[in-house]
Amino acid sequence: MASLFSRIQDFAKSPKAQEALDKAKQMANDPKNKEKVQGYLAKFRKK
């Protein structure tokens, strides 16, 4: 049985992980998402 760490390493090297990373980068650069995050941060800071 593979350890959790080795399974994570295998996933990190896979093409599927690269796709997920690319998608996350695209979402992070989207102005709409940046605006949402800023709104959540503003609400969080007020509390």
N, C-alpha and C positions, 0 to 999 in steps of 0.2 A: 504494500500500500504506500503510495507516494505521500510524502509529508505535505502539509498545507503550503509551506514555503516553496517547495519545488513545484507544486502545481501552479502557484502564483507566478513563479519564474517562467514556466512553460507558457502560460497565458500571455505574459508580457512580451514574449518573443514572437507570438503568433500574429498572422495578418489581421485577425479579428480585433486584436488589441490595438493595432495601428489604426484600423478604421474607427474604433471608439475614440481614440485619442484625437484623430483628425476632426471627428464630429464635435468633440468637446471644445476644440480650439475654434471651430467655426462658430459655435454657440457663444463662446466667450467674446468673440469679436463682433457679434451682432449688436448694433446700437439699441435695439429694443430690449434685449436681455440685459445690457449694461444699465439701462434706465430702470428696469425692474429691480435689479440688485441694489442700485442706489436707493430706491424707494424702501426696500426692506431694511437696508442698513440705517436709514433715517428713522424708521419706526423703532428699530431695535435700540438705537442710541437714546431715544426719548425716554425709554423705560428705566 
